[in-house]
């Protein structure tokens, strides 16, 4: 179980994201510095207890129209080998010391736990409290299965509104699947879309609750 510490981080998460977001191809803002507000999300547990995993929704109010982005984050006590492209930055944690913070689409621990969530083998946790499941996070369709033994990330490709992560059979050749991590969040009914899906909520700038697609797993068309 992940333990959430009531402490400080310097620089803070939103400070790091304000520098990182404008470099992403799916960023919708202009040239102004992002004005970010935490809008929601959830956590997953690392079975080894070493890596913090958070799916954070942040809203940028700097542009003409507010935009809400999904940033899956991992927090590590040492650099992740081979994942320099996914490094967002480092921060000093008031309890744990220096943490290396990654875009989780590039982190094998987050990808494998997201696959476990899609398969029904783990449960989404509250973003702000330790050991409390988040019942607002949905996995649809409820009766669909996920192939066993998938791992990733293979390649990570950013589009205008998502990151496409290839995942495949662990340690052997075989067909790959595409794990889509939505980056620009939009409200959507739970029944929309195809494939195995994770849906969750966030808060609009006016305080209204929104609910939509966070991630989807589908077989590759290749």
Secondary structure, 3 states (H helix, E strand, C coil): CCCCCCCCEECCHHHHHHHHHHHCCCCCCCCCCCCEEEEEEEEECCCCCCCEEEEEEEEECCCCCCEEEEEEEEEECCCCCCCHHHEEEEEEECCCEEEEEEEHHHCHHHHHHHHHHHHCCCCCECCCCCCCECCCCEEECCCCCCCCCEECCCCEEECCCEEEEEEEECCCCCCCEEEEEECECCCCCCCCCCCEEEEEEEECCCCCEEEEEEEEEEECCC
